[in-house]
């Protein structure tokens, strides 16, 4: 089934290049469908066009045909902004150029992808009309960048292009990391605590819950699903304690109270911090909560564009818990989908959702941008666990992340308090010594 896999589980393949080099023709040829409008008029593609398909034996992929990055004018700048957003979520970059033309635009795309450590395939399209410079070919070969020659309008070279995509796909996509089955193990049990509230989709489970259940089954583990009110009773009925309890972050306190201390506990959101991003880096980002002060600005980033209802987690609950922890009013901005500010300088912290509807590359891109801006980034589950005082317990399934937190705690204890620091620096004989 072509559309069976969620976008977040698909290899994102971005097609980049100048206007009218044949990106849309290439996409139509590889998908064997009229996915993108093809025209001799430059700039026909205005917004990124997405096409999911199965690229066997690789599996589910998502092709993203972008607008030309050499566009001009006010509308052109908007198109370029949309194209730049695609860089953030591209797992495999395809740079399309005319076979006899190589300009600064191609160099810009190539450098952008290389700086992000994204695998690259360079397609010299319209190869019946010219050939690339020999020195360019040699340079790309030295850089271990795969090159392909095509005439997309006739289908020539499309099989070579397909094989290049298969050969260049990143290893971490082919050998996808586990969500939680590696923490549980074959023959062991995980209990998933799933509250059914106003924001729960009627008749369905949300994506992280479904994906976690499937991951446990793939790992030959057992899975027990309960609501938070049933957890204590369910645990009492088990002859053997579960290896792990996973909860929706909003029910952390109750679930922590009902889970025996010898059973590991975490949340779906924290699992997805590891699965979709970088848990250790986001744990470091969470520690910045300790330095927040009243009046600070915080950015809340959501991957999906759900309609908030009632006690929304990102707009109501997290702000409330954080302000209670800080003891003062904080200012919150919220963005959704692929929107993410270019300028992060006004924020003291970025809080990201679990990112179940986007791919890992986009989360890592945002982590990179936050790091470059000097702004710490955490996620929903980590923020909730920290503000509710159960951070250390929620990290117990992840030794590396827990070690980072404990070392930070030791460093904070070693750091002299302001009053102690003043006493140490006070001149001898002063009254501050007393």
C-alpha positions, -999 to +999 in steps of 0.1 A: +000+000+000+017+032-012+004+055+015+004+030+044+035+042+063+034+076+081+055+104+067+077+103+098+088+067+090+096+075+053+131+083+040+128+120+029+144+125-005+147+162-014+151+173-050+169+206-053+181+227-082+176+258-104+143+265-121+136+244-152+165+219-149+140+191-149+133+183-112+096+177-118+102+156-148+127+135-128+101+130-100+074+120-125+098+096-141+109+079-109+074+077-095+059+068-129+031+092-122+023+128-132+031+140-097+044+174-106+034+198-133+059+200-161+063+231-182+089+249-203+081+280-182+106+284-154+092+284-118+061+262-125+067+245-091+058+271-065+055+250-032+072+218-024+054+188-039+054+156-018+050+121-032+050+090-010+059+057-026+076+024-020+111+022-033+119-015-030+139-030-015+145+002+005+109+006+016+087+037+021+101+070+009+088+105+005+100+125-025+099+163-021+101+183-053+111+219-044+108+252-061+140+265-079+163+282-055+173+309-081+138+325-080+135+363-079+111+389-065+089+388-034+071+357-044+104+341-053+118+348-018+087+330-003+094+300-025+130+300-015+120+300+022+098+270+016+127+252-001+150+260+027+126+244+051+129+212+031+167+211+038+158+206+075+140+174+069+160+159+040+176+125+047+189+121+011+196+151-011+192+150-049+209+179-067+196+182-102+216+202-127+217+206-165+245+184-178+264+213-193+258+239-167+272+243-131+267+276-113+269+292-079+234+279-072+246+243-075+275+250-053+253+265-026+230+235-026+260+211-025+276+230+004+243+232+023+238+194+021+274+186+029+274+209+060+244+189+072+262+156+065+233+146+042+241+119+016+240+134-019+232+122-054+240+146-082+218+142-113+230+157-146+197+159-164+193+168-201+225+149-208+216+146-245+223+183-247+257+185-230+282+169-206+296+183-173+331+196-171+357+168-165+372+187-136+338+189-119+332+152-124+366+144-109+359+167-079+326+151-071+342+117-074+369+127-049+342+139-026+325+104-029+293+120-043+274+097-066+266+111-101+240+100-126+232+111-162+196+113-172+172+125-198+141+126-176+117+135-204+124+102-222+132+081-192+168+076-200+190+069-170+161+066-145+170+031-136+205+043-128+190+071-107+169+046-088+199+024-081+219+055-069+192+063-044+192+027-031+230+027-028+232+062-011+204+057+015+218+065+050+226+035+071+205+047+101+174+045+079+181+010+067+188-002+102+162+018+120+167+023+158+142+008+181+116+029+200+116+008+232+119-029+224+157-028+230+149-015+266+124-043+272+139-074+255+124-105+240+100-123+263+097-094+287+068-071+292+061-034+289+030-017+303+018+012+282-004+037+301-027+055+277-051+081+291-083+086+271-090+123+273-107+150+252-077+152+228-075+115+222-088+108+187-122+090+188-118+053+181-080+055+176-048+056+195-023+084+187+008+077+166+035+072+194+013+047+211+006+027+179+043+028+169+054+017+204+031-013+203+043-024+169+079-019+180+074-042+210+058-069+188+087-066+163+110-071+193+092-103+205+082-085+237+048-086+255+027-055+257-001-046+282-022-015+275-041+002+303-055+036+313-039+054+342-067+045+366-062+008+359-024+007+363-022-003+400-048-031+396-031-044+364+003-045+380-011-064+410-025-091+387+009-098+370+029-127+384+061-111+372+068-074+373+071-057+339+105-046+326+092-011+318+062+012+323+056+039+297+031+067+303+017+096+286+037+125+301+005+143+314-001+113+337+034+112+350+027+119+387-001+093+391+017+067+372+049+072+391+030+069+424+014+036+412+045+020+397+068+000+421+102+016+426+120-014+412+102-011+378+117+014+353+094+042+343+095+067+314+071+084+290+063+082+253+077+116+247+110+108+263+112+076+242+107+097+211+134+122+222+158+093+217+140+079+186+135+111+168+162+134+181+191+132+205+182+124+241+215+133+257+215+167+240+179+173+250+186+163+286+213+190+286+188+214+273+163+205+300+188+216+327+183+252+315+149+252+332+169+257+365+181+291+352+148+304+339+135+336+354+102+355+353+098+373+321+118+349+300+106+339+265+101+302+256+094+287+222+071+257+220+074+238+187+049+212+176+054+189+146+017+184+139-010+210+133-037+196+157-065+218+169-059+225+206-088+215+229-093+224+266-062+216+286-038+215+257-004+200+267+018+225+249-003+257+254-018+252+288-003+224+310+034+228+303+033+266+307+014+262+339+038+236+354+069+256+343+056+289+358+048+271+390+084+257+390+100+291+382+077+310+405+068+337+380+052+345+347+069+333+315+061+343+279+054+314+254+053+315+216+040+284+197+049+273+161+035+243+143+044+220+114+075+229+095+075+265+107+105+273+129+119+308+135+151+317+118+160+341+147+160+323+180+179+350+199+149+361+220+143+327+235+158+312+267+145+277+259+129+257+230+105+230+241+098+205+212+070+180+211+078+143+208+080+148+170+060+116+161+047+132+128+081+144+115+113+127+107+145+125+128+164+147+104+142+177+110+145+174+148+183+171+145+183+201+122+164+221+148+188+209+175+217+221+154+202+255+148+195+259+185+230+249+194+244+274+169+222+301+184+232+292+220+196+283+229+190+250+248+163+227+234+143+201+253+110+183+247+076+178+263+082+147+283+116+159+297+102+193+306+072+177+324+093+152+343+118+179+354+091+204+365+073+177+384+104+165+402+107+130+387+133+137+361+159+112+375+135+084+377+122+090+341+158+088+328+166+054+345+161+034+314+187+055+296+221+052+314+240+077+292+214+104+296+211+097+334+249+100+337+247+135+321+220+146+345+238+133+376+271+149+366+253+182+361+238+178+396+272+172+411+286+202+393+258+224+405+264+212+441+301+219+438+294+254+425+295+278+455+263+297+463+263+335+457+267+342+494+295+317+497+312+331+466+310+366+481+325+353+514+354+336+495+362+368+475+358+392+504+391+408+515+407+396+547+395+414+578+363+426+563+330+421+582+319+398+554+341+370+568+320+368+599 
